[in-house]
Amino acid sequence: MMRNLFPALEKFKAYLNTASTGLMPSTALLEATKLLSDVIEFNGEVNSVDYMDELVLKPLQREAGRLMKVRPENVGLSIQTTEGLRRILLALEPKRGQNIVSLDTEFPTIPALLKSYAKRFGLELRVVENRNGLHSLEDIEKAIDDNTFAVVLSSVNWVIGERIDLGELSRIAHEHGAWLIVDAVQHLGSLRLFPEKEGVDALSAGSEKWLISPDTGAGLIYASDELLEEAKPIAGLLNNEPPTGDWGSWWGLPEKDPWSELRPAKGIRKLDFGGGPPYLIASALLASLRLINGLGIERIERHNMKLAKIVVDEVRALGLDVFSADSPIVTIKTGLDYNTEEELYQRLVAEGISVSHRGVLGHYGIRVSPHLYNEKEDVELFLEVLTSHL
């Protein structure tokens, strides 16, 4: 699937490590260069947010809305995953004594955020324990009650590859009046994720993995109308509507009172940076989103899951097992002790096979994560080399 757009593939015999870092398409260079050329040549008053929003930010919102099947007004730019989640959480006002529910195998970002958030607002933090690395909806439901402020978790687990049934979980959370806030960094771009349909109230996803825009700092944030209505963020200037219809014509007005009341912006701009967005990182992400949408997320999901199934079936035929088989993250349980398995992983790396060795709470394995630029031959080569070293 368009392998020629990914020059980095030439550095590997098989790159199967998107859950760690996605590969950037060469089209991102063209998009970023176009923006920098506008800035260098001072085209279209590039010092104006009015110009740059039209050039970069609104097209980004349209592509992100298309990917998630939501209105562009509900999606915007974030700085990877953490900043987006933090922006969502700090815009809400929990009551002291409420609780937040999460999972014990989360990527350390969520524990770091939720521990400090719970401490600041006097919240009980309820962490659902795994069973053999996995979490059942029944166990998560037991932790949720009418005093739950929010359920905050990853929709696809970074080590295990477990995919949460967001539709069912949102039903449970909403029955108790709780928000469902999702870390979608291991989900968005690899599998379908339609937050309105699945009842997700807010999500954040860095672009460095399945959204194939690594090392730019970019990401996406989504918030539902209901959450935006409740949100009370600390606003910057650009979280407000331009008083004269655009910001450029307002700056020079002599009667302007800097302390006058402004009308809060509608949609995701209510949660936005408040100042001028980092347009350069948005331009690179825009190119990646156009590529993903051009292929179609349904097609990408079928492709990724087909490759993942080849790994699962072959591994099980060898008498080994995997933790989960419902996402493109397949973590193989080799049955070896960790140090021996680390040696196996290093042999794979030495032979040009890029995968990961990941573990959490005593669970570990060789993690394989194929994406849109991979082909069946990549997976078959990995399995051949893996088998030769077992």
Secondary structure, DSSP 8 states (H G I E B T S, - for coil): --GGG-GGGGG-SEE-BTTT-----THHHHHHHHHHHHHHHTTT-TT-HHHHIIIIIHHHHHHHHHHHTS-GGGEEEEEHHHHHHHHHHHTS---TT-EEEEETT--THHHHHHHHHHHHHT-EEEEE--BTTB--HHHHHHH--TTEEEEEEESB-TTT--B--HHHHHHHHHHTT-EEEEE-TTTBTTB---HHHHT--EEEEESSSTT--TTS-EEEEEE-HHHHHH------GGGB--TTSSSTTTTT-TT--TTS---B--GGGGGS-SS---HHHHHHHHHHHHHHHHH-HHHHHHHHHHHHHHHHHHHHHTT-EES--SSS-EEEE-SS-HHHHHHHHHHHHHTTEE-EEEEETTEEEEEEB--TT--HHHHHHHHHHHHHH-
